[in-house]
Amino acid sequence: MAELYAYTDGACSGNPGPGGWGALLQAKEGETVLKERELKGGEAQTTNNRMELLAAISALEALERPSTITVVTDSAYVKGGITAWLYSWKKNGWKTSTRKPVKNEDLWRRLDEAARRHDVTWEWVKGHAGHPENERADELARAGMKPFK
């Protein structure tokens, strides 16, 4: 049976500044890619973290039915937020442990909702380290940013 993967990345020129996000969705059997889909977008004034979040959100929202998927990100912010901090943020009324409002709450809520529809495994990879699918997600993010530069 095919396994689903989403390789996601965000990019920003200045922080804040013009930004883009990219996602590479793949259905694989072993190392064989059966199907592939590329997504990208951007905004004129944003941050790198918002673009990282939008990449993951867009990948999950693109799935037409509940799925088992591995989301691969080079963002410790996204992986840490969704796997370690989200529960406490929600329990604390969207406040951090220091009682400050959670940054990017709108996107965290959207990611939480998108992830709940699926069985998601979150995986972190080092960015810009020669991981082919992560490099492709980075190219898509930069292409998504291009119209806003």
N, CA, C and O atoms as a MOPAC input file, in Angstrom:
PM7 MOZYME 1SCF
protein

 N      0.83200 1    -1.18300 1     0.00000 1
 C      0.00000 1     0.00000 1     0.00000 1
 C      0.87700 1     1.24800 1     0.00000 1
 O      1.93700 1     1.26800 1     0.62600 1
 N      0.43700 1     2.27700 1    -0.69600 1
 C      1.21100 1     3.50900 1    -0.81500 1
 C      1.22000 1     4.27200 1     0.50400 1
 O      0.24000 1     4.27500 1     1.24900 1
 N      2.33300 1     4.90900 1     0.76900 1
 C      2.47000 1     5.78200 1     1.93200 1
 C      2.50500 1     7.22000 1     1.43600 1
 O      3.10400 1     7.51600 1     0.40200 1
 N      1.85200 1     8.11900 1     2.18500 1
 C      1.81200 1     9.52400 1     1.81500 1
 C      2.83800 1    10.32300 1     2.60200 1
 O      3.03600 1    10.11500 1     3.79900 1
 N      3.48800 1    11.25100 1     1.89000 1
 C      4.45500 1    12.15700 1     2.49500 1
 C      4.16800 1    13.57300 1     2.00300 1
 O      3.76200 1    13.77600 1     0.85800 1
 N      4.38300 1    14.54400 1     2.88200 1
 C      4.34900 1    15.94800 1     2.49900 1
 C      5.65100 1    16.57300 1     2.97900 1
 O      5.94600 1    16.57900 1     4.17400 1
 N      6.42000 1    17.09400 1     2.04300 1
 C      7.66500 1    17.78300 1     2.35500 1
 C      7.34900 1    19.27000 1     2.25800 1
 O      6.93100 1    19.74900 1     1.20300 1
 N      7.54500 1    20.00600 1     3.35400 1
 C      7.09000 1    21.38400 1     3.40600 1
 C      8.23300 1    22.33100 1     3.75900 1
 O      9.16700 1    21.96500 1     4.47200 1
 N      8.13500 1    23.56800 1     3.23900 1
 C      9.14300 1    24.56600 1     3.56200 1
 C      8.56000 1    25.95500 1     3.36800 1
 O      7.63600 1    26.16000 1     2.58100 1
 N      9.12300 1    26.90000 1     4.10300 1
 C      8.77200 1    28.30400 1     3.96700 1
 C     10.02400 1    29.11200 1     3.71900 1
 O     11.12600 1    28.70100 1     4.08200 1
 N      9.84700 1    30.27000 1     3.09500 1
 C     10.97800 1    31.15500 1     2.80700 1
 C     10.51600 1    32.59600 1     2.98300 1
 O      9.34300 1    32.91600 1     2.79000 1
 N     11.45500 1    33.45700 1     3.35000 1
 C     11.12800 1    34.86000 1     3.53000 1
 C     12.34800 1    35.68700 1     3.15300 1
 O     13.48000 1    35.32800 1     3.47700 1
 N     12.10500 1    36.79700 1     2.46400 1
 C     13.18000 1    37.72400 1     2.11600 1
 C     13.03900 1    38.92300 1     3.04700 1
 O     12.22600 1    39.81800 1     2.81600 1
 N     13.83900 1    38.92200 1     4.09000 1
 C     13.59800 1    39.82800 1     5.20300 1
 C     12.64100 1    39.09500 1     6.12700 1
 O     11.94400 1    38.17700 1     5.69400 1
 N     12.60000 1    39.47700 1     7.35800 1
 C     11.72000 1    38.76000 1     8.29200 1
 C     11.20700 1    39.75400 1     9.32900 1
 O     11.77600 1    39.84700 1    10.41700 1
 N     10.14400 1    40.50100 1     9.01900 1
 C      9.16800 1    40.26100 1     7.95200 1
 C      9.60600 1    40.81500 1     6.59900 1
 O     10.54300 1    41.60300 1     6.47200 1
 N      8.86400 1    40.34900 1     5.60400 1
 C      9.09800 1    40.75000 1     4.22500 1
 C      8.30400 1    39.85000 1     3.31300 1
 O      7.43100 1    39.11300 1     3.77100 1
 N      8.59900 1    39.90000 1     2.00800 1
 C      7.92900 1    38.99100 1     1.07600 1
 C      8.27500 1    37.54600 1     1.42100 1
 O      9.41900 1    37.23800 1     1.75600 1
 N      7.28600 1    36.66600 1     1.33900 1
 C      7.53400 1    35.27700 1     1.69500 1
 C      6.79800 1    34.31000 1     0.80700 1
 O      5.86700 1    34.67700 1     0.09100 1
 N      7.23200 1    33.06000 1     0.86400 1
 C      6.58900 1    32.00400 1     0.09200 1
 C      6.62400 1    30.69000 1     0.85000 1
 O      7.42100 1    30.49300 1     1.76600 1
 N      5.74200 1    29.80500 1     0.44300 1
 C      5.69700 1    28.46500 1     1.02500 1
 C      5.59600 1    27.45100 1    -0.11000 1
 O      5.09200 1    27.74600 1    -1.19400 1
 N      6.08800 1    26.25800 1     0.17200 1
 C      6.01900 1    25.18800 1    -0.81600 1
 C      5.77500 1    23.85500 1    -0.14600 1
 O      6.20600 1    23.62000 1     0.98300 1
 N      5.08000 1    22.98900 1    -0.85500 1
 C      4.82800 1    21.63600 1    -0.35400 1
 C      4.90500 1    20.66100 1    -1.51500 1
 O      4.33700 1    20.89300 1    -2.58200 1
 N      5.60700 1    19.58300 1    -1.29200 1
 C      5.71100 1    18.48800 1    -2.24700 1
 C      5.00700 1    17.29000 1    -1.62600 1
 O      5.46000 1    16.74800 1    -0.61800 1
 N      3.89800 1    16.88100 1    -2.23300 1
 C      3.15100 1    15.71700 1    -1.75000 1
 C      3.51300 1    14.52500 1    -2.61600 1
 O      3.52600 1    14.61800 1    -3.84300 1
 N      3.80700 1    13.40400 1    -1.96900 1
 C      4.16200 1    12.19600 1    -2.70200 1
 C      3.44600 1    10.98500 1    -2.11600 1
 O      3.31700 1    10.83900 1    -0.90000 1
 N      2.98600 1    10.12500 1    -3.01600 1
 C      2.51900 1     8.79300 1    -2.64800 1
 C      3.63900 1     7.84200 1    -3.07100 1
 O      4.03800 1     7.82500 1    -4.23500 1
 N      4.14000 1     7.05400 1    -2.12100 1
 C      5.29000 1     6.19000 1    -2.39700 1
 C      5.00500 1     4.75700 1    -1.98900 1
 O      4.26200 1     4.49300 1    -1.04400 1
 N      5.60900 1     3.84500 1    -2.72000 1
 C      5.72900 1     2.45000 1    -2.30300 1
 C      7.21800 1     2.20100 1    -2.21300 1
 O      7.91400 1     2.12300 1    -3.22500 1
 N      7.69800 1     2.07800 1    -0.98200 1
 C      9.14500 1     1.99000 1    -0.78500 1
 C      9.76800 1     3.29200 1    -1.25000 1
 O      9.36800 1     4.36600 1    -0.80200 1
 N     10.73700 1     3.20900 1    -2.13900 1
 C     11.38800 1     4.40900 1    -2.67400 1
 C     10.75300 1     4.86600 1    -3.98500 1
 O     11.13700 1     5.89800 1    -4.53600 1
 N      9.78000 1     4.09800 1    -4.48700 1
 C      9.15400 1     4.42700 1    -5.76900 1
 C      8.03600 1     5.44300 1    -5.57600 1
 O      7.09300 1     5.21200 1    -4.81900 1
 N      8.15300 1     6.56400 1    -6.26800 1
 C      7.11800 1     7.59700 1    -6.21500 1
 C      6.02900 1     7.22800 1    -7.21400 1
 O      6.28200 1     7.13300 1    -8.41500 1
 N      4.81000 1     7.02000 1    -6.70600 1
 C      3.67900 1     6.64700 1    -7.54700 1
 C      2.93900 1     7.87100 1    -8.08500 1
 O      2.45700 1     7.88200 1    -9.21700 1
 N      2.86600 1     8.88900 1    -7.25200 1
 C      2.14000 1    10.08800 1    -7.62000 1
 C      2.76300 1    11.26000 1    -6.88700 1
 O      3.25200 1    11.11500 1    -5.76600 1
 N      2.74200 1    12.43300 1    -7.52900 1
 C      3.36600 1    13.59900 1    -6.93200 1
 C      2.53800 1    14.84000 1    -7.24900 1
 O      1.95700 1    14.95900 1    -8.32800 1
 N      2.49700 1    15.75400 1    -6.29700 1
 C      1.77800 1    17.01800 1    -6.48900 1
 C      2.56800 1    18.12600 1    -5.81400 1
 O      3.05400 1    17.95600 1    -4.69600 1
 N      2.69600 1    19.26200 1    -6.49200 1
 C      3.43100 1    20.39800 1    -5.95100 1
 C      2.46600 1    21.53900 1    -5.66000 1
 O      1.57400 1    21.83400 1    -6.45600 1
 N      2.65500 1    22.17300 1    -4.51500 1
 C      1.83900 1    23.31900 1    -4.10800 1
 C      2.77200 1    24.45800 1    -3.73200 1
 O      3.87000 1    24.23000 1    -3.22200 1
 N      2.32800 1    25.69200 1    -3.98700 1
 C      3.13500 1    26.84000 1    -3.57800 1
 C      2.25000 1    28.07000 1    -3.49000 1
 O      1.17800 1    28.13000 1    -4.09100 1
 N      2.71700 1    29.04400 1    -2.73400 1
 C      2.02100 1    30.31100 1    -2.59500 1
 C      2.90100 1    31.28300 1    -1.85900 1
 O      4.02500 1    30.95800 1    -1.47400 1
 N      2.38400 1    32.48000 1    -1.66300 1
 C      3.18700 1    33.47700 1    -0.96700 1
 C      2.36700 1    34.67200 1    -0.55200 1
 O      1.17000 1    34.75900 1    -0.82700 1
 N      3.03400 1    35.58900 1     0.11500 1
 C      2.41700 1    36.81500 1     0.60400 1
 C      3.43200 1    37.94300 1     0.51000 1
 O      4.64100 1    37.71800 1     0.55800 1
 N      2.91500 1    39.16900 1     0.37300 1
 C      3.78200 1    40.33700 1     0.22300 1
 C      4.49300 1    40.71000 1     1.51700 1
 O      5.64300 1    41.14800 1     1.48500 1
 N      3.82300 1    40.54200 1     2.65200 1
 C      4.40100 1    40.95500 1     3.93900 1
 C      4.09400 1    39.87100 1     4.96800 1
 O      2.95300 1    39.71900 1     5.40500 1
 N      5.12200 1    39.12300 1     5.34700 1
 C      4.91100 1    37.97800 1     6.22500 1
 C      6.20600 1    37.64400 1     6.95000 1
 O      7.18400 1    38.38600 1     6.87000 1
 N      6.20200 1    36.51600 1     7.65800 1
 C      7.41800 1    36.04300 1     8.33300 1
 C      7.71200 1    34.61300 1     7.89100 1
 O      6.85200 1    33.92100 1     7.34600 1
 N      8.93900 1    34.19400 1     8.13900 1
 C      9.34600 1    32.83500 1     7.81100 1
 C      8.48200 1    31.80700 1     8.53900 1
 O      8.07100 1    30.80800 1     7.94800 1
 N      8.20600 1    32.05100 1     9.82400 1
 C      7.40300 1    31.08700 1    10.58300 1
 C      5.99300 1    30.96400 1    10.02100 1
 O      5.44900 1    29.86000 1     9.97600 1
 N      5.39200 1    32.06200 1     9.59300 1
 C      4.05100 1    31.98800 1     8.99700 1
 C      4.09000 1    31.17000 1     7.70400 1
 O      3.16100 1    30.41300 1     7.42000 1
 N      5.14600 1    31.32000 1     6.93300 1
 C      5.24900 1    30.56600 1     5.67800 1
 C      5.48000 1    29.08500 1     5.95600 1
 O      4.94100 1    28.23500 1     5.24800 1
 N      6.26800 1    28.76700 1     6.96900 1
 C      6.46500 1    27.36000 1     7.35300 1
 C      5.13300 1    26.73600 1     7.75700 1
 O      4.82400 1    25.61200 1     7.36100 1
 N      4.34600 1    27.46500 1     8.54500 1
 C      3.03300 1    26.97300 1     8.97100 1
 C      2.09900 1    26.80400 1     7.77500 1
 O      1.40900 1    25.79000 1     7.66700 1
 N      2.07300 1    27.78700 1     6.87900 1
 C      1.17300 1    27.69600 1     5.72100 1
 C      1.53500 1    26.54000 1     4.80100 1
 O      0.65600 1    25.96300 1     4.16200 1
 N      2.81000 1    26.19700 1     4.72300 1
 C      3.21400 1    25.04800 1     3.90800 1
 C      2.59000 1    23.76700 1     4.45400 1
 O      2.02500 1    22.97600 1     3.69900 1
 N      2.69000 1    23.56600 1     5.76200 1
 C      2.12200 1    22.36000 1     6.37800 1
 C      0.60100 1    22.37000 1     6.28800 1
 O     -0.00700 1    21.34600 1     5.97800 1
 N     -0.01500 1    23.51600 1     6.55600 1
 C     -1.46900 1    23.63300 1     6.47300 1
 C     -1.94500 1    23.30400 1     5.06000 1
 O     -2.87800 1    22.52300 1     4.87500 1
 N     -1.30400 1    23.89800 1     4.08100 1
 C     -1.72200 1    23.70300 1     2.68900 1
 C     -1.59700 1    22.25600 1     2.25800 1
 O     -2.44700 1    21.74200 1     1.53100 1
 N     -0.54200 1    21.60000 1     2.70400 1
 C     -0.36500 1    20.18100 1     2.36900 1
 C     -1.51000 1    19.35200 1     2.94300 1
 O     -2.09100 1    18.52200 1     2.24300 1
 N     -1.83500 1    19.57400 1     4.21000 1
 C     -2.89700 1    18.79200 1     4.85300 1
 C     -4.27800 1    19.14600 1     4.29700 1
 O     -5.12200 1    18.26700 1     4.12500 1
 N     -4.50400 1    20.40400 1     4.02100 1
 C     -5.79900 1    20.82000 1     3.47600 1
 C     -6.00600 1    20.34900 1     2.03900 1
 O     -7.14200 1    20.27300 1     1.56900 1
 N     -4.92700 1    20.03400 1     1.34400 1
 C     -5.03400 1    19.56200 1    -0.04500 1
 C     -5.53300 1    18.11600 1    -0.13100 1
 O     -5.98700 1    17.68200 1    -1.19000 1
 N     -5.45300 1    17.37200 1     0.97100 1
 C     -5.89900 1    15.97800 1     0.96400 1
 C     -7.41800 1    15.93000 1     0.96500 1
 O     -8.06500 1    16.54400 1     1.81400 1
 N     -7.97700 1    15.21100 1     0.02800 1
 C     -9.43000 1    15.19700 1    -0.15300 1
 C    -10.16700 1    14.33900 1     0.86800 1
 O    -11.35800 1    14.53800 1     1.10900 1
 N     -9.46200 1    13.38700 1     1.46600 1
 C    -10.12500 1    12.53200 1     2.46200 1
 C     -9.14500 1    12.26900 1     3.60300 1
 O     -7.93600 1    12.43200 1     3.43500 1
 N     -9.66100 1    11.86600 1     4.76000 1
 C     -8.76000 1    11.55800 1     5.87600 1
 C     -7.69700 1    10.55400 1     5.45500 1
 O     -7.99800 1     9.53400 1     4.83400 1
 N     -6.45200 1    10.85700 1     5.80100 1
 C     -5.32600 1    10.05500 1     5.33500 1
 C     -4.30100 1     9.85900 1     6.44600 1
 O     -4.27100 1    10.59900 1     7.42900 1
 N     -3.46500 1     8.84300 1     6.26100 1
 C     -2.28500 1     8.65600 1     7.08400 1
 C     -1.13500 1     9.26800 1     6.30200 1
 O     -0.88300 1     8.88200 1     5.16000 1
 N     -0.43300 1    10.22500 1     6.91300 1
 C      0.59600 1    10.97100 1     6.18800 1
 C      1.74600 1    11.31900 1     7.11500 1
 O      1.55500 1    11.52100 1     8.31400 1
 N      2.93700 1    11.38600 1     6.55100 1
 C      4.10400 1    11.88500 1     7.25800 1
 C      4.41500 1    13.26500 1     6.70300 1
 O      4.65300 1    13.42300 1     5.50500 1
 N      4.41100 1    14.25900 1     7.57300 1
 C      4.78100 1    15.61500 1     7.17600 1
 C      6.23300 1    15.82300 1     7.57600 1
 O      6.59300 1    15.70400 1     8.74800 1
 N      7.06200 1    16.13400 1     6.58600 1
 C      8.48800 1    16.32300 1     6.79400 1
 C      8.77600 1    17.81900 1     6.67200 1
 O      8.52900 1    18.42600 1     5.63000 1
 N      9.29700 1    18.40200 1     7.74400 1
 C      9.57400 1    19.83100 1     7.77900 1
 C     10.98800 1    20.07900 1     8.27500 1
 O     11.53500 1    19.28700 1     9.04200 1
 N     11.57600 1    21.18700 1     7.83000 1
 C     12.87400 1    21.57800 1     8.38600 1
 C     12.68600 1    22.65900 1     9.45200 1
 O     13.65200 1    23.28500 1     9.88800 1
 N     11.43700 1    22.87200 1     9.86400 1
 C     11.11900 1    23.89000 1    10.85200 1
 C     10.91800 1    23.27400 1    12.23800 1
 O      9.93300 1    22.57900 1    12.48400 1
 N     11.86600 1    23.54100 1    13.13500 1
 C     11.70600 1    23.09200 1    14.52000 1
 C     10.50000 1    23.79000 1    15.15500 1
 O      9.86500 1    23.23500 1    16.05200 1
 N     10.18700 1    24.98800 1    14.69800 1
 C      9.03300 1    25.74900 1    15.18900 1
 C      7.73400 1    24.99900 1    14.89400 1
 O      6.89400 1    24.84000 1    15.77900 1
 N      7.57100 1    24.54200 1    13.66500 1
 C      6.35300 1    23.81100 1    13.29300 1
 C      6.29400 1    22.47500 1    14.02900 1
 O      5.27500 1    22.14800 1    14.63800 1
 N      7.37100 1    21.70900 1    13.97700 1
 C      7.34300 1    20.38700 1    14.61500 1
 C      7.15900 1    20.50800 1    16.12700 1
 O      6.36500 1    19.77500 1    16.71700 1
 N      7.88500 1    21.42300 1    16.74900 1
 C      7.74800 1    21.60300 1    18.19300 1
 C      6.36900 1    22.10100 1    18.57300 1
 O      5.78000 1    21.63900 1    19.55100 1
 N      5.85800 1    23.04100 1    17.80100 1
 C      4.53600 1    23.58900 1    18.09900 1
 C      3.44500 1    22.54700 1    18.03100 1
 O      2.61700 1    22.45700 1    18.93800 1
 N      3.43000 1    21.76700 1    16.98200 1
 C      2.32900 1    20.81900 1    16.77200 1
 C      2.46900 1    19.58300 1    17.66400 1
 O      1.46500 1    18.98600 1    18.05300 1
 N      3.70400 1    19.19700 1    17.98900 1
 C      3.88200 1    17.96500 1    18.76500 1
 C      4.07900 1    18.20200 1    20.25700 1
 O      3.79800 1    17.30700 1    21.05400 1
 N      4.55500 1    19.38300 1    20.66200 1
 C      4.89300 1    19.58200 1    22.07400 1
 C      4.16100 1    20.73600 1    22.74900 1
 O      3.83700 1    20.64000 1    23.93300 1
 N      3.89200 1    21.81700 1    22.03500 1
 C      3.38600 1    23.01500 1    22.70000 1
 C      1.88900 1    23.23200 1    22.53100 1
 O      1.26300 1    23.87500 1    23.37300 1
 N      1.30500 1    22.70900 1    21.45800 1
 C     -0.08600 1    23.01500 1    21.10500 1
 C     -1.07100 1    22.67400 1    22.22800 1
 O     -1.96200 1    23.46400 1    22.53900 1
 N     -0.90700 1    21.51200 1    22.82200 1
 C     -1.83800 1    21.09500 1    23.87100 1
 C     -1.87600 1    22.13100 1    24.99700 1
 O     -2.95400 1    22.52100 1    25.44500 1
 N     -0.70800 1    22.57500 1    25.45200 1
 C     -0.64100 1    23.55900 1    26.54200 1
 C     -1.19600 1    24.91000 1    26.10300 1
 O     -1.89300 1    25.57300 1    26.87100 1
 N     -0.89500 1    25.31800 1    24.88500 1
 C     -1.42600 1    26.58900 1    24.39300 1
 C     -2.95200 1    26.59100 1    24.44100 1
 O     -3.57300 1    27.55200 1    24.89400 1
 N     -3.53500 1    25.50800 1    23.97200 1
 C     -4.99900 1    25.41800 1    23.96100 1
 C     -5.54800 1    25.39500 1    25.38700 1
 O     -6.52600 1    26.07700 1    25.69300 1
 N     -4.92000 1    24.61500 1    26.24700 1
 C     -5.34800 1    24.49800 1    27.63800 1
 C     -5.25600 1    25.84700 1    28.35200 1
 O     -6.07100 1    26.15100 1    29.22300 1
 N     -4.24600 1    26.66400 1    27.97200 1
 C     -4.00700 1    27.95600 1    28.61000 1
 C     -4.68000 1    29.11600 1    27.87800 1
 O     -4.29700 1    30.27100 1    28.06600 1
 N     -5.68000 1    28.81800 1    27.04400 1
 C     -6.38700 1    29.88100 1    26.33800 1
 C     -5.53000 1    30.59900 1    25.31400 1
 O     -5.63000 1    31.81600 1    25.15300 1
 N     -4.68100 1    29.83800 1    24.61600 1
 C     -3.79300 1    30.36200 1    23.58800 1
 C     -2.79100 1    31.36800 1    24.16300 1
 O     -2.50300 1    32.41000 1    23.57500 1
 N     -2.27800 1    31.00400 1    25.33400 1
 C     -1.19300 1    31.76500 1    25.96400 1
 C      0.01000 1    30.83500 1    26.12600 1
 O     -0.13700 1    29.62600 1    26.30000 1
 N      1.19800 1    31.42900 1    26.06600 1
 C      2.42300 1    30.65700 1    26.26500 1
 C      2.60900 1    30.38700 1    27.75000 1
 O      1.80700 1    30.82300 1    28.57600 1
 N      3.65900 1    29.67400 1    28.07900 1
 C      3.94700 1    29.38300 1    29.48800 1
 C      4.25600 1    30.65700 1    30.26700 1
 O      4.15600 1    30.66900 1    31.49400 1
 N      4.62900 1    31.72900 1    29.57000 1
 C      4.88400 1    33.01900 1    30.22200 1
 C      3.65900 1    33.93400 1    30.14200 1
 O      3.75700 1    35.13600 1    30.39000 1
 N      2.50700 1    33.35700 1    29.79500 1
 C      1.20300 1    34.03900 1    29.74300 1
 C      1.09900 1    35.08200 1    28.63500 1
 O      0.22900 1    35.95200 1    28.67300 1
 N      1.98900 1    34.99200 1    27.64800 1
 C      1.92100 1    35.88800 1    26.49300 1
 C      1.07800 1    35.23100 1    25.40600 1
 O      1.01800 1    34.00400 1    25.33100 1
 N      0.42100 1    36.03800 1    24.55600 1
 C     -0.35900 1    35.44300 1    23.46400 1
 C      0.54100 1    34.62100 1    22.53200 1
 O      1.67800 1    35.00300 1    22.25200 1
 N      0.02000 1    33.50800 1    22.06500 1
 C      0.76200 1    32.66500 1    21.12300 1
 C      0.86000 1    33.40400 1    19.79100 1
 O     -0.14800 1    33.84400 1    19.23900 1
 N      2.08200 1    33.53400 1    19.28300 1
 C      2.27400 1    34.15400 1    17.96800 1
 C      1.69600 1    33.23500 1    16.89100 1
 O      1.78600 1    32.01200 1    16.99200 1
 N      1.11600 1    33.82600 1    15.88500 1
 C      0.53800 1    33.09400 1    14.75000 1
 C     -0.60700 1    32.18000 1    15.16500 1
 O     -0.81000 1    31.11900 1    14.57600 1
 N     -1.35200 1    32.59800 1    16.18100 1
 C     -2.45700 1    31.78500 1    16.69300 1
 C     -3.42100 1    31.38300 1    15.58500 1
 O     -3.90200 1    30.25000 1    15.56100 1
 N     -3.70800 1    32.31200 1    14.66300 1
 C     -4.64700 1    32.00000 1    13.58100 1
 C     -4.18800 1    30.79600 1    12.77100 1
 O     -4.99700 1    29.94000 1    12.41400 1
 N     -2.89700 1    30.72600 1    12.48200 1
 C     -2.37700 1    29.61000 1    11.68900 1
 C     -2.23100 1    28.34500 1    12.52700 1
 O     -2.42900 1    27.24600 1    12.01000 1
 N     -1.89200 1    28.47200 1    13.80100 1
 C     -1.82500 1    27.29500 1    14.66500 1
 C     -3.19900 1    26.65000 1    14.79200 1
 O     -3.31400 1    25.42500 1    14.77700 1
 N     -4.24000 1    27.46700 1    14.91600 1
 C     -5.59700 1    26.92200 1    14.98200 1
 C     -5.95100 1    26.19500 1    13.68400 1
 O     -6.54700 1    25.11800 1    13.69800 1
 N     -5.57600 1    26.80200 1    12.57800 1
 C     -5.86100 1    26.19200 1    11.27200 1
 C     -5.07900 1    24.89100 1    11.09000 1
 O     -5.61700 1    23.91300 1    10.57000 1
 N     -3.81400 1    24.87300 1    11.51600 1
 C     -3.00700 1    23.65100 1    11.41600 1
 C     -3.58400 1    22.56400 1    12.31500 1
 O     -3.65500 1    21.40100 1    11.91600 1
 N     -3.98900 1    22.92800 1    13.50800 1
 C     -4.58400 1    21.96700 1    14.43300 1
 C     -5.82700 1    21.33500 1    13.80700 1
 O     -6.00000 1    20.11700 1    13.85000 1
 N     -6.67200 1    22.15300 1    13.23900 1
 C     -7.89500 1    21.63900 1    12.60300 1
 C     -7.57000 1    20.73500 1    11.41800 1
 O     -8.16500 1    19.66800 1    11.26400 1
 N     -6.63300 1    21.16100 1    10.58700 1
 C     -6.25800 1    20.35200 1     9.42000 1
 C     -5.64400 1    19.02500 1     9.85300 1
 O     -5.94200 1    17.98800 1     9.26000 1
 N     -4.79800 1    19.04000 1    10.87000 1
 C     -4.12000 1    17.82400 1    11.32200 1
 C     -5.09300 1    16.84200 1    11.97000 1
 O     -4.90600 1    15.63000 1    11.86100 1
 N     -6.12600 1    17.34500 1    12.63900 1
 C     -7.08700 1    16.45900 1    13.30500 1
 C     -7.85600 1    15.58800 1    12.31800 1
 O     -8.35800 1    14.53100 1    12.70000 1
 N     -7.96100 1    16.00300 1    11.07000 1
 C     -8.66700 1    15.21100 1    10.05700 1
 C     -7.85100 1    13.99200 1     9.62100 1
 O     -8.38200 1    13.08100 1     8.98600 1
 N     -6.56800 1    13.97800 1     9.96000 1
 C     -5.65700 1    12.95000 1     9.44800 1
 C     -4.89600 1    12.27500 1    10.58400 1
 O     -4.90800 1    12.73300 1    11.72700 1
 N     -4.23600 1    11.17500 1    10.23700 1
 C     -3.29400 1    10.50800 1    11.13400 1
 C     -1.91000 1    10.97900 1    10.68900 1
 O     -1.34800 1    10.45800 1     9.72600 1
 N     -1.37100 1    11.96600 1    11.39800 1
 C     -0.14700 1    12.63400 1    10.95400 1
 C      1.03500 1    12.24000 1    11.83000 1
 O      0.95000 1    12.25700 1    13.05800 1
 N      2.13300 1    11.88700 1    11.18000 1
 C      3.43000 1    11.73900 1    11.83100 1
 C      4.25300 1    12.94500 1    11.40400 1
 O      4.33500 1    13.25900 1    10.21700 1
 N      4.86000 1    13.61700 1    12.36800 1
 C      5.66200 1    14.80500 1    12.10000 1
 C      7.13000 1    14.43500 1    12.17700 1
 O      7.57500 1    13.83300 1    13.15400 1
 N      7.88100 1    14.79600 1    11.14700 1
 C      9.30100 1    14.45800 1    11.07700 1
 C     10.09800 1    15.71800 1    10.76300 1
 O      9.72700 1    16.48800 1     9.87700 1
 N     11.18800 1    15.92600 1    11.48400 1
 C     12.06000 1    17.06800 1    11.23600 1
 C     13.28700 1    16.59500 1    10.47600 1
 O     13.84900 1    15.54000 1    10.77300 1
 N     13.69900 1    17.39000 1     9.48700 1
 C     14.96700 1    17.15600 1     8.79000 1
 C     15.74900 1    18.46000 1     8.79600 1
 O     15.16700 1    19.54400 1     8.83400 1
 N     17.05200 1    18.34900 1     8.75700 1
 C     17.89800 1    19.53600 1     8.68600 1
 C     17.72200 1    20.18000 1     7.31600 1
 O     17.83300 1    19.51100 1     6.28800 1
 N     17.44900 1    21.47400 1     7.30600 1
 C     17.26400 1    22.19600 1     6.05300 1
 C     18.57900 1    22.42900 1     5.32500 1
 O     19.63600 1    22.51700 1     5.95000 1
 N     18.51000 1    22.52800 1     4.01600 1
 C     19.66500 1    22.84100 1     3.17000 1
 C     20.81200 1    21.86200 1     3.41400 1
 O     21.98300 1    22.24000 1     3.44600 1
 N     20.43800 1    20.59200 1     3.58400 1
 C     21.44600 1    19.56800 1     3.87200 1
 C     21.44400 1    18.46600 1     2.81300 1
 O     21.90200 1    17.35200 1     3.06600 1
 N     20.92600 1    18.78600 1     1.62600 1
 C     20.96500 1    17.82100 1     0.53300 1
 C     19.83400 1    16.81200 1     0.52700 1
 O     19.90100 1    15.83100 1    -0.21400 1
 N     18.80400 1    17.01500 1     1.32200 1
 C     17.63000 1    16.13100 1     1.31500 1
 C     16.81200 1    16.50800 1     0.07000 1
 O     16.23800 1    17.59700 1     0.04100 1
 N     16.73700 1    15.64300 1    -0.96700 1
 C     16.15700 1    16.05000 1    -2.25900 1
 C     14.72600 1    16.59900 1    -2.16700 1
 O     14.40900 1    17.60500 1    -2.80100 1
 N     13.87500 1    15.95200 1    -1.39200 1
 C     12.48700 1    16.42000 1    -1.32200 1
 C     12.38700 1    17.73100 1    -0.55100 1
 O     11.57600 1    18.59100 1    -0.89700 1
 N     13.19900 1    17.89300 1     0.48800 1
 C     13.21800 1    19.16000 1     1.21900 1
 C     13.76300 1    20.28100 1     0.33300 1
 O     13.27800 1    21.41200 1     0.38100 1
 N     14.75600 1    19.96300 1    -0.46100 1
 C     15.30400 1    20.95900 1    -1.39300 1
 C     14.24000 1    21.37600 1    -2.41300 1
 O     14.14900 1    22.55000 1    -2.77200 1
 N     13.43700 1    20.41500 1    -2.87800 1
 C     12.36400 1    20.74600 1    -3.82700 1
 C     11.30700 1    21.61600 1    -3.15000 1
 O     10.80700 1    22.56000 1    -3.76300 1
 N     10.96100 1    21.31900 1    -1.91000 1
 C     10.00200 1    22.14900 1    -1.17100 1
 C     10.54800 1    23.57100 1    -1.02300 1
 O      9.79000 1    24.53700 1    -1.11300 1
 N     11.84900 1    23.70200 1    -0.79700 1
 C     12.48000 1    25.01700 1    -0.70200 1
 C     12.38400 1    25.75900 1    -2.03000 1
 O     12.10000 1    26.95700 1    -2.04800 1
 N     12.61700 1    25.06200 1    -3.14500 1
 C     12.48300 1    25.68600 1    -4.47000 1
 C     11.05200 1    26.17500 1    -4.69400 1
 O     10.83700 1    27.26500 1    -5.22300 1
 N     10.07800 1    25.36200 1    -4.28800 1
 C      8.67200 1    25.76200 1    -4.43200 1
 C      8.37200 1    26.98600 1    -3.57800 1
 O      7.66200 1    27.89000 1    -4.02000 1
 N      8.90400 1    27.02600 1    -2.36200 1
 C      8.68700 1    28.18000 1    -1.48300 1
 C      9.27700 1    29.44800 1    -2.11100 1
 O      8.65300 1    30.50900 1    -2.07600 1
 N     10.46100 1    29.33600 1    -2.67500 1
 C     11.07900 1    30.49500 1    -3.30500 1
 C     10.29200 1    30.92600 1    -4.55100 1
 O     10.18100 1    32.11700 1    -4.84200 1
 N      9.75300 1    29.95300 1    -5.27600 1
 C      8.91500 1    30.28600 1    -6.44000 1
 C      7.61100 1    30.95400 1    -5.98400 1
 O      7.10300 1    31.86000 1    -6.64400 1
 N      7.08300 1    30.49600 1    -4.85000 1
 C      5.87000 1    31.11000 1    -4.31000 1
 C      6.09500 1    32.55100 1    -3.85800 1
 O      5.18000 1    33.37400 1    -3.89300 1
 N      7.31500 1    32.84300 1    -3.43700 1
 C      7.65800 1    34.18400 1    -2.97300 1
 C      7.91500 1    35.13800 1    -4.13700 1
 O      7.70300 1    36.34400 1    -4.00500 1
 N      8.36500 1    34.61400 1    -5.26500 1
 C      8.85100 1    35.42300 1    -6.38000 1
 C      7.90300 1    36.56800 1    -6.80300 1
 O      8.37800 1    37.68300 1    -7.02000 1
 N      6.57200 1    36.32900 1    -6.92800 1
 C      5.69800 1    37.41800 1    -7.36100 1
 C      5.63200 1    38.59600 1    -6.37700 1
 O      5.17400 1    39.68000 1    -6.73900 1
 N      6.08300 1    38.38800 1    -5.15400 1
 C      5.94600 1    39.41200 1    -4.11900 1
 C      7.23800 1    40.16000 1    -3.83500 1
 O      7.25600 1    41.07100 1    -3.00700 1
 N      8.33100 1    39.78100 1    -4.51900 1
 C      9.63300 1    40.42900 1    -4.28000 1
 C      9.75000 1    41.70900 1    -5.07700 1
 O     10.77300 1    42.39000 1    -5.00500 1

